[in-house]
């Protein structure tokens, strides 16, 4: 079975078209995929990057942004990046960690004290150095990091302790670090794409969701919640990627321009979360939703179990923990 036949059988129709296009050498429009909807900060950053690239290259290069999983889920987009059928993507580090386990270290529970601290960890030299492994291990070039703030929990039922989550169907992003955390809590981890989450919470298909403050507020998940647990239990990083196959055909000048502009907008998205996350949480609280605050002691046993698993899976965990300690204020 040849590659195009395999793609046609396994991926959305939009990806078949991508796989059939001519190579980058003659292309003037890069294609960038991501899972977030158009109003999301990541999507806005991708569009701004494309506008800047077009302006700086006098129209020689531009970027077509495909939000909302138009090109498939993150695993599918990673596959397309590896083959060169997709040029660029903004992906959660979750998907990268499925291929390079060291990146699972970024999801260490309570490594970051708050969203600003998470930004300092992601901006550290040690975090940036980890990107050097991606071309060889994952077939992609890592340009830089961004994030979606810290994770919270929205529950249809009251939550006053971690024990209240035991046995609950809890929506997660499908990757091992967060799965291992909620398995340790005793919840029934339920992977689910973002577009399905609101209805699933509304109709009881899931009992709770793991989510960031931006979407809890903007997509009104609190409307179907008894409790919003402000736990800040885990950062949720993103990485800007370019296909290694595409990268090798770029000139040094093109690489420098793409790196500089994409990194600028990735970093700008971090600043946006730092400035807005507290306001989103205050807005949710203002709706009258029951707010419960939780620190590391709330999940003490689960954290110990997670650390036991990931200290062996991800040697970078020790390095990032040291960075976290050094960047506390």
VEXMI-84660 format. One record per residue (C-alpha): x, y, z. Coordinates in pm, whole numbers, plus 50000, padded with zeros to 5 digits. Layout:
% residues N
XYZ
...
END
This chain:
% residues 329
500005000050000
501555033349899
501575064450118
498715082649947
496465052249972
497245049150343
496495085950400
493205083250211
492065054650432
493085069150766
492985107150758
490425134150680
489905144950321
491715177750380
494875158250454
494615138750129
494785171849947
497825182050148
499605149450070
498965154349700
500355189549671
503735198649529
506775201149753
507865231149954
510525241249703
507875257349481
505405266749755
504865302349871
502145294450125
502965274150435
500175253950594
499835255150973
497445232451163
496145233451518
493205220051717
491975252151877
488965272151746
489415305451562
488965328551868
491495309052078
494725326752169
496835300151993
494905304651669
495145342551691
498915339251744
499215316451439
497325341151222
499435370351345
502595350551270
501375344850914
500595381650866
504045391750987
505755365850768
503905378550461
504765414650542
508435408350614
508955387550298
507015412150080
504435385550004
506915358649901
505795336750193
502445334650368
500705310750606
497315293850568
496035285950917
493785255550966
492155257051314
489585234751483
491135201351381
490455207951012
493545187250934
492755160151187
493725154751547
497185161951680
498485126751620
497435129351257
498995163651217
502235150951370
502245122951115
501805148150835
504615169650972
506905139450977
506195131550613
506425167750501
502795168850386
502135195650649
504525224750695
503875237451046
501715231951352
501065245451699
500625213651906
500235206452273
503385192152424
501085163252513
501365149952159
505125154952153
505445136152484
503685106252328
506745103352100
509495118352318
508655109152680
511085134552827
508575161752738
506125145852981
508185162553253
506475195753173
503255181253318
504675174953664
501885183253912
502445216154092
505825222553932
504645258053857
503305279654139
501225301353908
500885310653542
503765335753551
506035309453705
505005285153430
506075311453176
509505314453336
509985276653324
509045275152954
511355304352875
514345288553050
517465277952862
516995242552991
513495240052844
514645254252512
517565229752500
515095200652500
513875211352155
517185200352005
516115163752029
512975167851820
514385165651464
516005131951529
513375117151760
510155131251612
510975144451264
510065180251354
511915212351439
510825229451761
510765267251730
509605276252080
507005271952352
503725287452447
500955275352679
497305275952776
497865285953135
497295261653419
494765233553447
491585234853655
488745210053712
485065216053635
482705191453805
478965185353780
479025173654143
480445189154460
484175184254515
485675190154857
488535164954843
490405144154585
488355114254701
485255130754550
486785125554204
487305088154251
485275068154000
484115099453815
484265100753436
486675129253384
487465143453039
491155146552964
493425154052671
494615119052568
498235116452671
500135096152927
501235122153188
497725134853258
496285099753234
498715087853498
497785116953725
494065110353714
494555072853740
496395079954064
493465101754176
491135072654098
489095090553830
488035073153510
490025092253249
487855098852942
489665112152632
487475135352429
488045161352154
487415197352251
484305203052033
482465174952214
483185186652568
480365211552628
477555187452532
479215158452715
479315178653037
475765191252984
474225156852929
476255138253190
478365118252948
481235129753167
481115140053531
484005164453520
486575179453286
490225189753305
490375224153141
492135257753125
490665290053259
490285306152916
487925279652784
486105274653115
485075311053079
484795316152704
482995283352628
480865285852945
481645251453084
480725265353426
477075265553316
476895228153378
479025226853690
478365225354060
482035231654134
485005247453962
488105235054138
490805261554112
493685237654147
496355250753908
497615215253927
499495213453598
500765236553326
499575230152970
502385239052730
502285241952352
505135240252103
505495256151761
506765230451510
508045229751154
508355197550954
512015186950948
511565177450582
510315212250504
513015228250719
515895212250529
514775229450206
514665264150361
517515288450317
519355301050627
517605334650583
514155318150566
514915297450875
515975328251068
512885347850967
510445319851047
512155312451379
512195348651490
508605356551394
507045324251518
508945325851847
507755361751894
504105351851869
504485320352075
506085341052349
503415367852315
500725341852381
502465333452711
502225370152806
498525370152719
497795341252953
499835357253229
497855389453199
494375374453156
494135341753349
493255357553684
490505378153520
488955347353358
488855329553694
487355359953864
484705361453591
483805324953651
483575331754024
481295361253949
478725338153790
477935323654132
479485289854051
480825272054357
484605277954370
486905254754564
490615262154587
493095233454608
496865232554657
499355203854632
498185188654960
494775182454799
496385157154562
499285146354782
499015108654726
498415111954352
501425134754313
503685109354483
502455081854250
502935103853944
506475113254046
507375076554096
506295068653738
507695098753556
511015102853735
512035071453543
510185078453217
511425114353183
514955121253307
514385158053224
512015159753522
514895165553764
516265193553547
512905210953515
512235207653887
515565225153948
514595252453702
511265256353880
513015260254215
515455285954073
512725306953910
510375309554208
509705344854328
END
